[in-house]
Amino acid sequence: MIPPPKSTSGLNEGQRAALDLSRDLLVDAGAGAGKTQVLALRVLALLELELAGISEIVAFTFTDKAAAEMRDRVQRLLLERIAELESLQRQSREPLPQLKALTRARAEFSLNRITTVHGFCHRLLSDLAWEAGL
């Protein structure tokens, strides 16, 4: 069995509940509550379990700064988890499918849809301009 990411240690009950991938999630909490960390861990879990590719996950916020922080956090957690799994794979000498999935996500990271509400709408209209009658 593959252990959970080290970055999940220290989460409180509400934060752990937010990692339940069986439902959609809207996070509304005050500053310093750990929103970015929990959402980044959720993205990591979706990628590791191959429930979605990096380009299939939409995560948006209201400011460019917050979106940049989210992208940075996801990328950092992704790299940390890849290092953890590489170590486990060396020890077990067995290929880990999770490592393959995360390595693919790292290679495709520029395709992420971690953005602002405005950026998401702009991209949607750009991608579907014809369908939108623009």
MODELLER restraints for C-alpha pairs under 7 A, 6 or more apart:
rsr = mdl.restraints
at = mdl.atoms
rsr.add(forms.Gaussian(group=physical.xy_distance, feature=features.Distance(at['CA:5:A'], at['CA:81:A']), mean=6.26, stdev=0.5))
rsr.add(forms.Gaussian(group=physical.xy_distance, feature=features.Distance(at['CA:15:A'], at['CA:38:A']), mean=6.20, stdev=0.5))
rsr.add(forms.Gaussian(group=physical.xy_distance, feature=features.Distance(at['CA:18:A'], at['CA:38:A']), mean=6.97, stdev=0.5))
rsr.add(forms.Gaussian(group=physical.xy_distance, feature=features.Distance(at['CA:19:A'], at['CA:42:A']), mean=5.45, stdev=0.5))
rsr.add(forms.Gaussian(group=physical.xy_distance, feature=features.Distance(at['CA:27:A'], at['CA:35:A']), mean=6.85, stdev=0.5))
rsr.add(forms.Gaussian(group=physical.xy_distance, feature=features.Distance(at['CA:29:A'], at['CA:35:A']), mean=6.96, stdev=0.5))
rsr.add(forms.Gaussian(group=physical.xy_distance, feature=features.Distance(at['CA:36:A'], at['CA:70:A']), mean=6.01, stdev=0.5))
rsr.add(forms.Gaussian(group=physical.xy_distance, feature=features.Distance(at['CA:40:A'], at['CA:70:A']), mean=6.67, stdev=0.5))
rsr.add(forms.Gaussian(group=physical.xy_distance, feature=features.Distance(at['CA:40:A'], at['CA:73:A']), mean=6.23, stdev=0.5))
rsr.add(forms.Gaussian(group=physical.xy_distance, feature=features.Distance(at['CA:40:A'], at['CA:74:A']), mean=4.86, stdev=0.5))
rsr.add(forms.Gaussian(group=physical.xy_distance, feature=features.Distance(at['CA:44:A'], at['CA:74:A']), mean=6.88, stdev=0.5))
rsr.add(forms.Gaussian(group=physical.xy_distance, feature=features.Distance(at['CA:44:A'], at['CA:78:A']), mean=6.42, stdev=0.5))
rsr.add(forms.Gaussian(group=physical.xy_distance, feature=features.Distance(at['CA:46:A'], at['CA:52:A']), mean=5.67, stdev=0.5))
rsr.add(forms.Gaussian(group=physical.xy_distance, feature=features.Distance(at['CA:47:A'], at['CA:53:A']), mean=5.95, stdev=0.5))
rsr.add(forms.Gaussian(group=physical.xy_distance, feature=features.Distance(at['CA:47:A'], at['CA:54:A']), mean=6.82, stdev=0.5))
rsr.add(forms.Gaussian(group=physical.xy_distance, feature=features.Distance(at['CA:47:A'], at['CA:101:A']), mean=6.60, stdev=0.5))
rsr.add(forms.Gaussian(group=physical.xy_distance, feature=features.Distance(at['CA:47:A'], at['CA:102:A']), mean=6.29, stdev=0.5))
rsr.add(forms.Gaussian(group=physical.xy_distance, feature=features.Distance(at['CA:47:A'], at['CA:105:A']), mean=6.98, stdev=0.5))
rsr.add(forms.Gaussian(group=physical.xy_distance, feature=features.Distance(at['CA:48:A'], at['CA:98:A']), mean=5.15, stdev=0.5))
rsr.add(forms.Gaussian(group=physical.xy_distance, feature=features.Distance(at['CA:48:A'], at['CA:101:A']), mean=5.91, stdev=0.5))
rsr.add(forms.Gaussian(group=physical.xy_distance, feature=features.Distance(at['CA:48:A'], at['CA:102:A']), mean=5.76, stdev=0.5))
rsr.add(forms.Gaussian(group=physical.xy_distance, feature=features.Distance(at['CA:49:A'], at['CA:98:A']), mean=6.61, stdev=0.5))
rsr.add(forms.Gaussian(group=physical.xy_distance, feature=features.Distance(at['CA:50:A'], at['CA:101:A']), mean=6.41, stdev=0.5))
rsr.add(forms.Gaussian(group=physical.xy_distance, feature=features.Distance(at['CA:53:A'], at['CA:105:A']), mean=6.74, stdev=0.5))
rsr.add(forms.Gaussian(group=physical.xy_distance, feature=features.Distance(at['CA:54:A'], at['CA:105:A']), mean=5.73, stdev=0.5))
rsr.add(forms.Gaussian(group=physical.xy_distance, feature=features.Distance(at['CA:54:A'], at['CA:108:A']), mean=6.89, stdev=0.5))
rsr.add(forms.Gaussian(group=physical.xy_distance, feature=features.Distance(at['CA:54:A'], at['CA:109:A']), mean=6.43, stdev=0.5))
rsr.add(forms.Gaussian(group=physical.xy_distance, feature=features.Distance(at['CA:54:A'], at['CA:111:A']), mean=6.63, stdev=0.5))
rsr.add(forms.Gaussian(group=physical.xy_distance, feature=features.Distance(at['CA:54:A'], at['CA:112:A']), mean=5.29, stdev=0.5))
rsr.add(forms.Gaussian(group=physical.xy_distance, feature=features.Distance(at['CA:55:A'], at['CA:111:A']), mean=5.18, stdev=0.5))
rsr.add(forms.Gaussian(group=physical.xy_distance, feature=features.Distance(at['CA:55:A'], at['CA:112:A']), mean=4.85, stdev=0.5))
rsr.add(forms.Gaussian(group=physical.xy_distance, feature=features.Distance(at['CA:55:A'], at['CA:113:A']), mean=6.09, stdev=0.5))
rsr.add(forms.Gaussian(group=physical.xy_distance, feature=features.Distance(at['CA:57:A'], at['CA:113:A']), mean=6.35, stdev=0.5))
rsr.add(forms.Gaussian(group=physical.xy_distance, feature=features.Distance(at['CA:58:A'], at['CA:113:A']), mean=5.16, stdev=0.5))
rsr.add(forms.Gaussian(group=physical.xy_distance, feature=features.Distance(at['CA:58:A'], at['CA:114:A']), mean=6.07, stdev=0.5))
rsr.add(forms.Gaussian(group=physical.xy_distance, feature=features.Distance(at['CA:59:A'], at['CA:113:A']), mean=6.42, stdev=0.5))
rsr.add(forms.Gaussian(group=physical.xy_distance, feature=features.Distance(at['CA:59:A'], at['CA:114:A']), mean=4.80, stdev=0.5))
rsr.add(forms.Gaussian(group=physical.xy_distance, feature=features.Distance(at['CA:59:A'], at['CA:115:A']), mean=6.57, stdev=0.5))
rsr.add(forms.Gaussian(group=physical.xy_distance, feature=features.Distance(at['CA:60:A'], at['CA:67:A']), mean=6.74, stdev=0.5))
rsr.add(forms.Gaussian(group=physical.xy_distance, feature=features.Distance(at['CA:60:A'], at['CA:114:A']), mean=5.56, stdev=0.5))
rsr.add(forms.Gaussian(group=physical.xy_distance, feature=features.Distance(at['CA:60:A'], at['CA:115:A']), mean=4.84, stdev=0.5))
rsr.add(forms.Gaussian(group=physical.xy_distance, feature=features.Distance(at['CA:60:A'], at['CA:116:A']), mean=4.90, stdev=0.5))
rsr.add(forms.Gaussian(group=physical.xy_distance, feature=features.Distance(at['CA:60:A'], at['CA:117:A']), mean=5.74, stdev=0.5))
rsr.add(forms.Gaussian(group=physical.xy_distance, feature=features.Distance(at['CA:61:A'], at['CA:67:A']), mean=6.02, stdev=0.5))
rsr.add(forms.Gaussian(group=physical.xy_distance, feature=features.Distance(at['CA:61:A'], at['CA:115:A']), mean=6.51, stdev=0.5))
rsr.add(forms.Gaussian(group=physical.xy_distance, feature=features.Distance(at['CA:61:A'], at['CA:116:A']), mean=4.77, stdev=0.5))
rsr.add(forms.Gaussian(group=physical.xy_distance, feature=features.Distance(at['CA:61:A'], at['CA:117:A']), mean=5.97, stdev=0.5))
rsr.add(forms.Gaussian(group=physical.xy_distance, feature=features.Distance(at['CA:62:A'], at['CA:116:A']), mean=5.15, stdev=0.5))
rsr.add(forms.Gaussian(group=physical.xy_distance, feature=features.Distance(at['CA:62:A'], at['CA:117:A']), mean=5.87, stdev=0.5))
rsr.add(forms.Gaussian(group=physical.xy_distance, feature=features.Distance(at['CA:63:A'], at['CA:116:A']), mean=5.92, stdev=0.5))
rsr.add(forms.Gaussian(group=physical.xy_distance, feature=features.Distance(at['CA:64:A'], at['CA:116:A']), mean=6.19, stdev=0.5))
rsr.add(forms.Gaussian(group=physical.xy_distance, feature=features.Distance(at['CA:67:A'], at['CA:114:A']), mean=6.22, stdev=0.5))
rsr.add(forms.Gaussian(group=physical.xy_distance, feature=features.Distance(at['CA:67:A'], at['CA:115:A']), mean=5.06, stdev=0.5))
rsr.add(forms.Gaussian(group=physical.xy_distance, feature=features.Distance(at['CA:67:A'], at['CA:116:A']), mean=6.04, stdev=0.5))
rsr.add(forms.Gaussian(group=physical.xy_distance, feature=features.Distance(at['CA:71:A'], at['CA:114:A']), mean=6.16, stdev=0.5))
rsr.add(forms.Gaussian(group=physical.xy_distance, feature=features.Distance(at['CA:78:A'], at['CA:102:A']), mean=6.89, stdev=0.5))
rsr.add(forms.Gaussian(group=physical.xy_distance, feature=features.Distance(at['CA:82:A'], at['CA:99:A']), mean=6.17, stdev=0.5))
rsr.add(forms.Gaussian(group=physical.xy_distance, feature=features.Distance(at['CA:82:A'], at['CA:102:A']), mean=6.50, stdev=0.5))
rsr.add(forms.Gaussian(group=physical.xy_distance, feature=features.Distance(at['CA:82:A'], at['CA:103:A']), mean=6.98, stdev=0.5))
rsr.add(forms.Gaussian(group=physical.xy_distance, feature=features.Distance(at['CA:85:A'], at['CA:99:A']), mean=5.97, stdev=0.5))
rsr.add(forms.Gaussian(group=physical.xy_distance, feature=features.Distance(at['CA:89:A'], at['CA:95:A']), mean=6.16, stdev=0.5))
rsr.add(forms.Gaussian(group=physical.xy_distance, feature=features.Distance(at['CA:89:A'], at['CA:96:A']), mean=6.35, stdev=0.5))
